[in-house]
């Protein structure tokens, strides 16, 4: 099996995830066949990265940082506010398919704590008021 196929896997996983807002088992099987890689290898790579979920997500994926700096600045309050605003818990998708809510270990935005990521955009120094405004911006 050509070694170059392995180098194509991650970019193709990212592209498929972006196009479909998630990766299905069928998507992983297609990539496995396309790249001539074992299915377990394709699944292993996709499940390793939190940004490549093997499930359908909302149009806007909100990832709340729960790293130590954010935790110390009450990221739990951010999670509670989002749950109230969106009507979903971490791991769920809103009924309209607009939002997904996830908790992640670190965004790498410690200087902005408490922080979250909406798709690829970082938002920091969050308060309940900022959360309400953000949700309205994306609705």
N, CA, C and O atoms as a GROMACS GRO file, in nm:
protein
  556
    1UNK      N    1   0.086  -0.118   0.000
    1UNK     CA    2   0.000   0.000   0.000
    1UNK      C    3   0.089   0.123   0.000
    1UNK      O    4   0.183   0.131   0.079
    2UNK      N    5   0.062   0.219  -0.087
    2UNK     CA    6   0.148   0.338  -0.099
    2UNK      C    7   0.145   0.422   0.029
    2UNK      O    8   0.039   0.448   0.085
    3UNK      N    9   0.262   0.461   0.072
    3UNK     CA   10   0.275   0.542   0.194
    3UNK      C   11   0.208   0.678   0.180
    3UNK      O   12   0.158   0.732   0.279
    4UNK      N   13   0.206   0.734   0.060
    4UNK     CA   14   0.147   0.867   0.038
    4UNK      C   15   0.000   0.871   0.077
    4UNK      O   16  -0.050   0.977   0.115
    5UNK      N   17  -0.070   0.760   0.069
    5UNK     CA   18  -0.211   0.757   0.106
    5UNK      C   19  -0.233   0.800   0.251
    5UNK      O   20  -0.331   0.867   0.282
    6UNK      N   21  -0.143   0.762   0.337
    6UNK     CA   22  -0.156   0.800   0.478
    6UNK      C   23  -0.149   0.953   0.495
    6UNK      O   24  -0.215   1.009   0.582
    7UNK      N   25  -0.068   1.018   0.412
    7UNK     CA   26  -0.056   1.163   0.421
    7UNK      C   27  -0.182   1.234   0.373
    7UNK      O   28  -0.207   1.348   0.410
    8UNK      N   29  -0.260   1.167   0.291
    8UNK     CA   30  -0.384   1.226   0.240
    8UNK      C   31  -0.501   1.209   0.337
    8UNK      O   32  -0.601   1.278   0.326
    9UNK      N   33  -0.488   1.118   0.432
    9UNK     CA   34  -0.600   1.084   0.519
    9UNK      C   35  -0.652   1.202   0.600
    9UNK      O   36  -0.771   1.233   0.596
   10UNK      N   37  -0.566   1.269   0.673
   10UNK     CA   38  -0.612   1.378   0.760
   10UNK      C   39  -0.675   1.492   0.680
   10UNK      O   40  -0.783   1.538   0.717
   11UNK      N   41  -0.613   1.539   0.571
   11UNK     CA   42  -0.680   1.644   0.493
   11UNK      C   43  -0.816   1.600   0.438
   11UNK      O   44  -0.910   1.680   0.435
   12UNK      N   45  -0.827   1.475   0.396
   12UNK     CA   46  -0.955   1.427   0.343
   12UNK      C   47  -1.060   1.413   0.453
   12UNK      O   48  -1.178   1.440   0.431
   13UNK      N   49  -1.018   1.371   0.571
   13UNK     CA   50  -1.111   1.365   0.685
   13UNK      C   51  -1.163   1.504   0.719
   13UNK      O   52  -1.282   1.523   0.741
   14UNK      N   53  -1.072   1.602   0.723
   14UNK     CA   54  -1.112   1.740   0.754
   14UNK      C   55  -1.207   1.795   0.648
   14UNK      O   56  -1.306   1.860   0.680
   15UNK      N   57  -1.176   1.768   0.522
   15UNK     CA   58  -1.261   1.816   0.413
   15UNK      C   59  -1.401   1.754   0.420
   15UNK      O   60  -1.501   1.823   0.405
   16UNK      N   61  -1.407   1.624   0.442
   16UNK     CA   62  -1.536   1.555   0.450
   16UNK      C   63  -1.615   1.606   0.570
   16UNK      O   64  -1.736   1.628   0.559
   17UNK      N   65  -1.549   1.623   0.682
   17UNK     CA   66  -1.617   1.672   0.803
   17UNK      C   67  -1.674   1.810   0.779
   17UNK      O   68  -1.786   1.840   0.821
   18UNK      N   69  -1.599   1.895   0.714
   18UNK     CA   70  -1.645   2.032   0.689
   18UNK      C   71  -1.765   2.033   0.594
   18UNK      O   72  -1.860   2.109   0.614
   19UNK      N   73  -1.760   1.950   0.491
   19UNK     CA   74  -1.869   1.946   0.393
   19UNK      C   75  -1.997   1.889   0.452
   19UNK      O   76  -2.107   1.932   0.417
   20UNK      N   77  -1.984   1.793   0.543
   20UNK     CA   78  -2.102   1.722   0.594
   20UNK      C   79  -2.131   1.751   0.740
   20UNK      O   80  -2.225   1.694   0.795
   21UNK      N   81  -2.056   1.837   0.806
   21UNK     CA   82  -2.067   1.868   0.949
   21UNK      C   83  -2.063   1.743   1.036
   21UNK      O   84  -2.137   1.732   1.134
   22UNK      N   85  -1.980   1.651   1.000
   22UNK     CA   86  -1.963   1.529   1.078
   22UNK      C   87  -1.914   1.418   0.987
   22UNK      O   88  -1.917   1.432   0.865
   23UNK      N   89  -1.870   1.310   1.046
   23UNK     CA   90  -1.822   1.195   0.970
   23UNK      C   91  -1.907   1.074   1.004
   23UNK      O   92  -1.918   1.036   1.120
   24UNK      N   93  -1.966   1.014   0.904
   24UNK     CA   94  -2.045   0.894   0.927
   24UNK      C   95  -1.958   0.771   0.905
   24UNK      O   96  -1.848   0.780   0.852
   25UNK      N   97  -2.009   0.657   0.947
   25UNK     CA   98  -1.937   0.531   0.924
   25UNK      C   99  -1.918   0.509   0.774
   25UNK      O  100  -1.815   0.458   0.731
   26UNK      N  101  -2.019   0.547   0.696
   26UNK     CA  102  -2.009   0.531   0.550
   26UNK      C  103  -1.897   0.619   0.494
   26UNK      O  104  -1.824   0.577   0.404
   27UNK      N  105  -1.884   0.741   0.548
   27UNK     CA  106  -1.776   0.830   0.503
   27UNK      C  107  -1.639   0.768   0.531
   27UNK      O  108  -1.549   0.772   0.447
   28UNK      N  109  -1.625   0.709   0.649
   28UNK     CA  110  -1.497   0.648   0.685
   28UNK      C  111  -1.466   0.527   0.597
   28UNK      O  112  -1.352   0.505   0.559
   29UNK      N  113  -1.570   0.449   0.565
   29UNK     CA  114  -1.550   0.334   0.477
   29UNK      C  115  -1.510   0.378   0.337
   29UNK      O  116  -1.423   0.316   0.275
   30UNK      N  117  -1.571   0.485   0.287
   30UNK     CA  118  -1.536   0.536   0.153
   30UNK      C  119  -1.390   0.582   0.150
   30UNK      O  120  -1.317   0.554   0.055
   31UNK      N  121  -1.348   0.653   0.256
   31UNK     CA  122  -1.209   0.699   0.262
   31UNK      C  123  -1.112   0.582   0.273
   31UNK      O  124  -1.004   0.584   0.215
   32UNK      N  125  -1.153   0.480   0.348
   32UNK     CA  126  -1.071   0.360   0.361
   32UNK      C  127  -1.047   0.296   0.224
   32UNK      O  128  -0.935   0.260   0.190
   33UNK      N  129  -1.155   0.284   0.146
   33UNK     CA  130  -1.143   0.223   0.013
   33UNK      C  131  -1.064   0.314  -0.082
   33UNK      O  132  -0.978   0.268  -0.157
   34UNK      N  133  -1.094   0.443  -0.077
   34UNK     CA  134  -1.027   0.539  -0.165
   34UNK      C  135  -0.876   0.540  -0.144
   34UNK      O  136  -0.799   0.544  -0.240
   35UNK      N  137  -0.834   0.534  -0.018
   35UNK     CA  138  -0.691   0.543   0.015
   35UNK      C  139  -0.625   0.407   0.032
   35UNK      O  140  -0.504   0.397   0.055
   36UNK      N  141  -0.706   0.301   0.020
   36UNK     CA  142  -0.655   0.166   0.037
   36UNK      C  143  -0.590   0.149   0.176
   36UNK      O  144  -0.480   0.094   0.189
   37UNK      N  145  -0.661   0.198   0.277
   37UNK     CA  146  -0.615   0.187   0.416
   37UNK      C  147  -0.715   0.102   0.494
   37UNK      O  148  -0.834   0.102   0.462
   38UNK      N  149  -0.670   0.030   0.596
   38UNK     CA  150  -0.763  -0.048   0.678
   38UNK      C  151  -0.866   0.045   0.745
   38UNK      O  152  -0.835   0.157   0.786
   39UNK      N  153  -0.989  -0.005   0.757
   39UNK     CA  154  -1.096   0.074   0.818
   39UNK      C  155  -1.060   0.117   0.960
   39UNK      O  156  -1.088   0.230   1.001
   40UNK      N  157  -0.999   0.027   1.036
   40UNK     CA  158  -0.966   0.062   1.174
   40UNK      C  159  -0.862   0.174   1.182
   40UNK      O  160  -0.862   0.251   1.278
   41UNK      N  161  -0.776   0.183   1.083
   41UNK     CA  162  -0.678   0.292   1.081
   41UNK      C  163  -0.747   0.426   1.054
   41UNK      O  164  -0.717   0.526   1.119
   42UNK      N  165  -0.840   0.427   0.959
   42UNK     CA  166  -0.915   0.549   0.927
   42UNK      C  167  -0.999   0.591   1.047
   42UNK      O  168  -1.002   0.709   1.083
   43UNK      N  169  -1.067   0.496   1.110
   43UNK     CA  170  -1.147   0.528   1.228
   43UNK      C  171  -1.057   0.574   1.342
   43UNK      O  172  -1.092   0.668   1.414
   44UNK      N  173  -0.943   0.511   1.359
   44UNK     CA  174  -0.851   0.548   1.466
   44UNK      C  175  -0.802   0.691   1.454
   44UNK      O  176  -0.796   0.764   1.553
   45UNK      N  177  -0.769   0.731   1.333
   45UNK     CA  178  -0.723   0.869   1.311
   45UNK      C  179  -0.838   0.966   1.335
   45UNK      O  180  -0.820   1.068   1.402
   46UNK      N  181  -0.956   0.935   1.281
   46UNK     CA  182  -1.069   1.028   1.297
   46UNK      C  183  -1.112   1.039   1.443
   46UNK      O  184  -1.150   1.147   1.487
   47UNK      N  185  -1.107   0.931   1.517
   47UNK     CA  186  -1.152   0.936   1.657
   47UNK      C  187  -1.047   0.997   1.750
   47UNK      O  188  -1.080   1.036   1.862
   48UNK      N  189  -0.922   1.006   1.705
   48UNK     CA  190  -0.816   1.064   1.787
   48UNK      C  191  -0.834   1.215   1.802
   48UNK      O  192  -0.809   1.271   1.908
   49UNK      N  193  -0.879   1.281   1.695
   49UNK     CA  194  -0.890   1.426   1.695
   49UNK      C  195  -1.031   1.470   1.733
   49UNK      O  196  -1.129   1.427   1.671
   50UNK      N  197  -1.043   1.555   1.836
   50UNK     CA  198  -1.176   1.600   1.880
   50UNK      C  199  -1.243   1.687   1.774
   50UNK      O  200  -1.365   1.704   1.778
   51UNK      N  201  -1.168   1.742   1.681
   51UNK     CA  202  -1.225   1.826   1.577
   51UNK      C  203  -1.274   1.746   1.457
   51UNK      O  204  -1.318   1.803   1.357
   52UNK      N  205  -1.267   1.614   1.466
   52UNK     CA  206  -1.316   1.526   1.360
   52UNK      C  207  -1.419   1.429   1.419
   52UNK      O  208  -1.392   1.309   1.428
   53UNK      N  209  -1.533   1.478   1.458
   53UNK     CA  210  -1.631   1.391   1.524
   53UNK      C  211  -1.692   1.288   1.430
   53UNK      O  212  -1.719   1.316   1.313
   54UNK      N  213  -1.711   1.171   1.483
   54UNK     CA  214  -1.775   1.065   1.406
   54UNK      C  215  -1.924   1.068   1.440
   54UNK      O  216  -1.982   0.970   1.486
   55UNK      N  217  -1.985   1.183   1.415
   55UNK     CA  218  -2.128   1.203   1.433
   55UNK      C  219  -2.164   1.336   1.367
   55UNK      O  220  -2.077   1.420   1.346
   56UNK      N  221  -2.289   1.352   1.335
   56UNK     CA  222  -2.334   1.475   1.272
   56UNK      C  223  -2.339   1.584   1.378
   56UNK      O  224  -2.381   1.560   1.491
   57UNK      N  225  -2.296   1.704   1.341
   57UNK     CA  226  -2.296   1.816   1.432
   57UNK      C  227  -2.382   1.929   1.376
   57UNK      O  228  -2.428   1.924   1.262
   58UNK      N  229  -2.402   2.030   1.459
   58UNK     CA  230  -2.476   2.146   1.416
   58UNK      C  231  -2.394   2.232   1.321
   58UNK      O  232  -2.274   2.211   1.304
   59UNK      N  233  -2.461   2.326   1.259
   59UNK     CA  234  -2.392   2.419   1.168
   59UNK      C  235  -2.283   2.495   1.243
   59UNK      O  236  -2.175   2.519   1.190
   60UNK      N  237  -2.312   2.531   1.368
   60UNK     CA  238  -2.215   2.601   1.452
   60UNK      C  239  -2.179   2.511   1.569
   60UNK      O  240  -2.263   2.478   1.653
   61UNK      N  241  -2.053   2.471   1.574
   61UNK     CA  242  -2.004   2.385   1.682
   61UNK      C  243  -1.939   2.473   1.786
   61UNK      O  244  -1.839   2.540   1.760
   62UNK      N  245  -1.997   2.473   1.905
   62UNK     CA  246  -1.944   2.553   2.016
   62UNK      C  247  -1.864   2.461   2.107
   62UNK      O  248  -1.917   2.364   2.161
   63UNK      N  249  -1.736   2.492   2.122
   63UNK     CA  250  -1.648   2.414   2.207
   63UNK      C  251  -1.605   2.500   2.326
   63UNK      O  252  -1.538   2.602   2.309
   64UNK      N  253  -1.645   2.459   2.444
   64UNK     CA  254  -1.613   2.533   2.566
   64UNK      C  255  -1.487   2.475   2.626
   64UNK      O  256  -1.477   2.354   2.650
   65UNK      N  257  -1.390   2.562   2.652
   65UNK     CA  258  -1.265   2.519   2.712
   65UNK      C  259  -1.286   2.487   2.859
   65UNK      O  260  -1.349   2.564   2.932
   66UNK      N  261  -1.233   2.374   2.902
   66UNK     CA  262  -1.238   2.339   3.044
   66UNK      C  263  -1.098   2.320   3.101
   66UNK      O  264  -1.079   2.252   3.202
   67UNK      N  265  -0.999   2.381   3.033
   67UNK     CA  266  -0.861   2.378   3.083
   67UNK      C  267  -0.850   2.455   3.213
   67UNK      O  268  -0.942   2.527   3.252
   68UNK      N  269  -0.739   2.441   3.280
   68UNK     CA  270  -0.722   2.501   3.413
   68UNK      C  271  -0.744   2.652   3.416
   68UNK      O  272  -0.820   2.699   3.501
   69UNK      N  273  -0.682   2.732   3.329
   69UNK     CA  274  -0.705   2.876   3.335
   69UNK      C  275  -0.854   2.913   3.316
   69UNK      O  276  -0.906   3.000   3.385
   70UNK      N  277  -0.921   2.846   3.223
   70UNK     CA  278  -1.063   2.872   3.202
   70UNK      C  279  -1.145   2.824   3.322
   70UNK      O  280  -1.239   2.890   3.366
   71UNK      N  281  -1.108   2.709   3.374
   71UNK     CA  282  -1.178   2.656   3.492
   71UNK      C  283  -1.167   2.754   3.609
   71UNK      O  284  -1.265   2.778   3.680
   72UNK      N  285  -1.049   2.808   3.629
   72UNK     CA  286  -1.029   2.903   3.740
   72UNK      C  287  -1.108   3.032   3.720
   72UNK      O  288  -1.138   3.103   3.816
   73UNK      N  289  -1.141   3.062   3.594
   73UNK     CA  290  -1.221   3.182   3.565
   73UNK      C  291  -1.365   3.145   3.535
   73UNK      O  292  -1.436   3.219   3.465
   74UNK      N  293  -1.410   3.030   3.588
   74UNK     CA  294  -1.549   2.986   3.588
   74UNK      C  295  -1.605   2.947   3.452
   74UNK      O  296  -1.711   2.995   3.412
   75UNK      N  297  -1.533   2.861   3.382
   75UNK     CA  298  -1.586   2.810   3.255
   75UNK      C  299  -1.714   2.728   3.277
   75UNK      O  300  -1.793   2.711   3.185
   76UNK      N  301  -1.733   2.679   3.397
   76UNK     CA  302  -1.856   2.606   3.430
   76UNK      C  303  -1.977   2.698   3.414
   76UNK      O  304  -2.083   2.654   3.369
   77UNK      N  305  -1.962   2.825   3.452
   77UNK     CA  306  -2.069   2.923   3.434
   77UNK      C  307  -2.099   2.942   3.286
   77UNK      O  308  -2.215   2.957   3.248
   78UNK      N  309  -1.996   2.940   3.202
   78UNK     CA  310  -2.013   2.953   3.058
   78UNK      C  311  -2.094   2.835   3.005
   78UNK      O  312  -2.187   2.852   2.926
   79UNK      N  313  -2.058   2.715   3.050
   79UNK     CA  314  -2.131   2.596   3.008
   79UNK      C  315  -2.278   2.605   3.047
   79UNK      O  316  -2.366   2.576   2.966
   80UNK      N  317  -2.305   2.644   3.170
   80UNK     CA  318  -2.444   2.656   3.218
   80UNK      C  319  -2.522   2.758   3.136
   80UNK      O  320  -2.637   2.735   3.099
   81UNK      N  321  -2.460   2.872   3.108
   81UNK     CA  322  -2.526   2.977   3.027
   81UNK      C  323  -2.559   2.925   2.887
   81UNK      O  324  -2.668   2.948   2.836
   82UNK      N  325  -2.465   2.856   2.827
   82UNK     CA  326  -2.488   2.802   2.693
   82UNK      C  327  -2.598   2.696   2.694
   82UNK      O  328  -2.682   2.694   2.604
   83UNK      N  329  -2.598   2.611   2.793
   83UNK     CA  330  -2.702   2.510   2.803
   83UNK      C  331  -2.840   2.577   2.813
   83UNK      O  332  -2.936   2.531   2.752
   84UNK      N  333  -2.847   2.683   2.890
   84UNK     CA  334  -2.974   2.755   2.906
   84UNK      C  335  -3.013   2.824   2.775
   84UNK      O  336  -3.128   2.816   2.733
   85UNK      N  337  -2.919   2.892   2.712
   85UNK     CA  338  -2.946   2.966   2.588
   85UNK      C  339  -2.984   2.872   2.473
   85UNK      O  340  -3.074   2.903   2.395
   86UNK      N  341  -2.916   2.759   2.463
   86UNK     CA  342  -2.933   2.669   2.349
   86UNK      C  343  -3.034   2.557   2.375
   86UNK      O  344  -3.089   2.499   2.281
   87UNK      N  345  -3.058   2.528   2.502
   87UNK     CA  346  -3.150   2.418   2.535
   87UNK      C  347  -3.091   2.281   2.508
   87UNK      O  348  -3.165   2.185   2.486
   88UNK      N  349  -2.958   2.270   2.510
   88UNK     CA  350  -2.891   2.142   2.489
   88UNK      C  351  -2.778   2.125   2.591
   88UNK      O  352  -2.731   2.222   2.651
   89UNK      N  353  -2.737   2.002   2.609
   89UNK     CA  354  -2.624   1.968   2.695
   89UNK      C  355  -2.504   1.934   2.609
   89UNK      O  356  -2.518   1.911   2.489
   90UNK      N  357  -2.384   1.932   2.670
   90UNK     CA  358  -2.266   1.892   2.593
   90UNK      C  359  -2.288   1.756   2.525
   90UNK      O  360  -2.339   1.662   2.585
   91UNK      N  361  -2.246   1.749   2.397
   91UNK     CA  362  -2.262   1.627   2.321
   91UNK      C  363  -2.390   1.624   2.239
   91UNK      O  364  -2.413   1.530   2.163
   92UNK      N  365  -2.475   1.726   2.254
   92UNK     CA  366  -2.603   1.728   2.183
   92UNK      C  367  -2.603   1.833   2.071
   92UNK      O  368  -2.518   1.922   2.065
   93UNK      N  369  -2.702   1.819   1.984
   93UNK     CA  370  -2.726   1.912   1.874
   93UNK      C  371  -2.864   1.973   1.895
   93UNK      O  372  -2.958   1.903   1.930
   94UNK      N  373  -2.875   2.104   1.874
   94UNK     CA  374  -3.005   2.169   1.890
   94UNK      C  375  -3.104   2.111   1.789
   94UNK      O  376  -3.065   2.061   1.684
   95UNK      N  377  -3.233   2.119   1.824
   95UNK     CA  378  -3.337   2.059   1.738
   95UNK      C  379  -3.336   2.116   1.597
   95UNK      O  380  -3.366   2.045   1.501
   96UNK      N  381  -3.302   2.244   1.584
   96UNK     CA  382  -3.299   2.305   1.451
   96UNK      C  383  -3.171   2.274   1.374
   96UNK      O  384  -3.155   2.316   1.260
   97UNK      N  385  -3.079   2.200   1.438
   97UNK     CA  386  -2.954   2.161   1.372
   97UNK      C  387  -2.852   2.274   1.363
   97UNK      O  388  -2.751   2.261   1.295
   98UNK      N  389  -2.880   2.383   1.431
   98UNK     CA  390  -2.792   2.500   1.422
   98UNK      C  391  -2.668   2.490   1.510
   98UNK      O  392  -2.559   2.529   1.469
   99UNK      N  393  -2.684   2.436   1.631
   99UNK     CA  394  -2.575   2.436   1.728
   99UNK      C  395  -2.543   2.297   1.782
   99UNK      O  396  -2.632   2.214   1.800
  100UNK      N  397  -2.414   2.275   1.807
  100UNK     CA  398  -2.365   2.160   1.884
  100UNK      C  399  -2.286   2.219   2.000
  100UNK      O  400  -2.224   2.324   1.987
  101UNK      N  401  -2.288   2.151   2.112
  101UNK     CA  402  -2.214   2.197   2.229
  101UNK      C  403  -2.118   2.087   2.272
  101UNK      O  404  -2.157   1.972   2.291
  102UNK      N  405  -1.991   2.125   2.289
  102UNK     CA  406  -1.888   2.030   2.332
  102UNK      C  407  -1.801   2.094   2.438
  102UNK      O  408  -1.786   2.216   2.444
  103UNK      N  409  -1.744   2.009   2.521
  103UNK     CA  410  -1.644   2.052   2.619
  103UNK      C  411  -1.510   1.996   2.572
  103UNK      O  412  -1.501   1.878   2.538
  104UNK      N  413  -1.406   2.080   2.570
  104UNK     CA  414  -1.274   2.032   2.529
  104UNK      C  415  -1.172   2.069   2.636
  104UNK      O  416  -1.193   2.162   2.714
  105UNK      N  417  -1.062   1.996   2.638
  105UNK     CA  418  -0.963   2.014   2.743
  105UNK      C  419  -0.887   2.144   2.735
  105UNK      O  420  -0.855   2.203   2.839
  106UNK      N  421  -0.856   2.192   2.617
  106UNK     CA  422  -0.781   2.317   2.606
  106UNK      C  423  -0.795   2.374   2.466
  106UNK      O  424  -0.783   2.303   2.366
  107UNK      N  425  -0.821   2.503   2.460
  107UNK     CA  426  -0.828   2.572   2.331
  107UNK      C  427  -0.694   2.633   2.294
  107UNK      O  428  -0.670   2.664   2.177
  108UNK      N  429  -0.607   2.649   2.391
  108UNK     CA  430  -0.482   2.719   2.366
  108UNK      C  431  -0.501   2.869   2.366
  108UNK      O  432  -0.421   2.942   2.307
  109UNK      N  433  -0.606   2.916   2.431
  109UNK     CA  434  -0.635   3.060   2.439
  109UNK      C  435  -0.642   3.101   2.586
  109UNK      O  436  -0.734   3.171   2.628
  110UNK      N  437  -0.544   3.057   2.662
  110UNK     CA  438  -0.544   3.079   2.806
  110UNK      C  439  -0.548   3.227   2.843
  110UNK      O  440  -0.605   3.264   2.946
  111UNK      N  441  -0.488   3.311   2.760
  111UNK     CA  442  -0.487   3.455   2.789
  111UNK      C  443  -0.625   3.518   2.770
  111UNK      O  444  -0.646   3.633   2.809
  112UNK      N  445  -0.720   3.444   2.712
  112UNK     CA  446  -0.855   3.495   2.690
  112UNK      C  447  -0.958   3.428   2.781
  112UNK      O  448  -1.078   3.447   2.762
  113UNK      N  449  -0.913   3.353   2.878
  113UNK     CA  450  -1.004   3.274   2.960
  113UNK      C  451  -1.103   3.362   3.038
  113UNK      O  452  -1.070   3.473   3.080
  114UNK      N  453  -1.225   3.309   3.056
  114UNK     CA  454  -1.278   3.186   2.999
  114UNK      C  455  -1.307   3.205   2.851
  114UNK      O  456  -1.352   3.311   2.807
  115UNK      N  457  -1.282   3.098   2.775
  115UNK     CA  458  -1.292   3.109   2.629
  115UNK      C  459  -1.370   2.993   2.570
  115UNK      O  460  -1.388   2.888   2.632
  116UNK      N  461  -1.416   3.015   2.448
  116UNK     CA  462  -1.481   2.911   2.371
  116UNK      C  463  -1.448   2.930   2.224
  116UNK      O  464  -1.396   3.034   2.183
  117UNK      N  465  -1.480   2.830   2.147
  117UNK     CA  466  -1.457   2.832   2.004
  117UNK      C  467  -1.590   2.805   1.935
  117UNK      O  468  -1.658   2.708   1.968
  118UNK      N  469  -1.626   2.889   1.840
  118UNK     CA  470  -1.743   2.862   1.757
  118UNK      C  471  -1.688   2.838   1.617
  118UNK      O  472  -1.637   2.929   1.551
  119UNK      N  473  -1.700   2.714   1.573
  119UNK     CA  474  -1.634   2.666   1.451
  119UNK      C  475  -1.486   2.699   1.462
  119UNK      O  476  -1.416   2.637   1.541
  120UNK      N  477  -1.435   2.794   1.385
  120UNK     CA  478  -1.292   2.826   1.391
  120UNK      C  479  -1.263   2.959   1.458
  120UNK      O  480  -1.150   3.007   1.453
  121UNK      N  481  -1.362   3.020   1.520
  121UNK     CA  482  -1.346   3.154   1.577
  121UNK      C  483  -1.342   3.149   1.730
  121UNK      O  484  -1.434   3.098   1.794
  122UNK      N  485  -1.235   3.202   1.788
  122UNK     CA  486  -1.217   3.204   1.933
  122UNK      C  487  -1.287   3.327   1.991
  122UNK      O  488  -1.280   3.436   1.936
  123UNK      N  489  -1.355   3.307   2.103
  123UNK     CA  490  -1.419   3.415   2.177
  123UNK      C  491  -1.373   3.404   2.322
  123UNK      O  492  -1.379   3.297   2.382
  124UNK      N  493  -1.328   3.515   2.378
  124UNK     CA  494  -1.274   3.510   2.513
  124UNK      C  495  -1.327   3.616   2.605
  124UNK      O  496  -1.410   3.699   2.569
  125UNK      N  497  -1.275   3.610   2.728
  125UNK     CA  498  -1.317   3.699   2.837
  125UNK      C  499  -1.469   3.698   2.847
  125UNK      O  500  -1.534   3.803   2.851
  126UNK      N  501  -1.526   3.578   2.850
  126UNK     CA  502  -1.671   3.560   2.842
  126UNK      C  503  -1.743   3.592   2.972
  126UNK      O  504  -1.693   3.571   3.082
  127UNK      N  505  -1.862   3.642   2.954
  127UNK     CA  506  -1.957   3.670   3.063
  127UNK      C  507  -2.093   3.618   3.015
  127UNK      O  508  -2.110   3.590   2.897
  128UNK      N  509  -2.189   3.605   3.105
  128UNK     CA  510  -2.323   3.565   3.060
  128UNK      C  511  -2.380   3.659   2.953
  128UNK      O  512  -2.446   3.613   2.859
  129UNK      N  513  -2.355   3.787   2.965
  129UNK     CA  514  -2.404   3.883   2.866
  129UNK      C  515  -2.340   3.859   2.729
  129UNK      O  516  -2.408   3.864   2.627
  130UNK      N  517  -2.209   3.834   2.728
  130UNK     CA  518  -2.140   3.806   2.602
  130UNK      C  519  -2.193   3.677   2.538
  130UNK      O  520  -2.205   3.668   2.416
  131UNK      N  521  -2.223   3.579   2.621
  131UNK     CA  522  -2.277   3.453   2.571
  131UNK      C  523  -2.411   3.478   2.500
  131UNK      O  524  -2.433   3.427   2.390
  132UNK      N  525  -2.498   3.554   2.563
  132UNK     CA  526  -2.629   3.585   2.501
  132UNK      C  527  -2.611   3.655   2.367
  132UNK      O  528  -2.678   3.621   2.270
  133UNK      N  529  -2.521   3.753   2.363
  133UNK     CA  530  -2.497   3.825   2.238
  133UNK      C  531  -2.442   3.732   2.130
  133UNK      O  532  -2.483   3.739   2.014
  134UNK      N  533  -2.349   3.645   2.168
  134UNK     CA  534  -2.290   3.551   2.072
  134UNK      C  535  -2.396   3.459   2.012
  134UNK      O  536  -2.401   3.440   1.890
  135UNK      N  537  -2.478   3.404   2.096
  135UNK     CA  538  -2.581   3.312   2.049
  135UNK      C  539  -2.675   3.384   1.952
  135UNK      O  540  -2.715   3.327   1.850
  136UNK      N  541  -2.711   3.508   1.984
  136UNK     CA  542  -2.799   3.586   1.895
  136UNK      C  543  -2.731   3.615   1.761
  136UNK      O  544  -2.796   3.614   1.657
  137UNK      N  545  -2.601   3.640   1.764
  137UNK     CA  546  -2.526   3.665   1.640
  137UNK      C  547  -2.530   3.547   1.544
  137UNK      O  548  -2.531   3.563   1.422
  138UNK      N  549  -2.531   3.427   1.602
  138UNK     CA  550  -2.526   3.306   1.520
  138UNK      C  551  -2.664   3.248   1.490
  138UNK      O  552  -2.674   3.145   1.423
  139UNK      N  553  -2.769   3.312   1.538
  139UNK     CA  554  -2.904   3.261   1.508
  139UNK      C  555  -2.967   3.331   1.393
  139UNK      O  556  -3.080   3.299   1.356
   0.00000   0.00000   0.00000
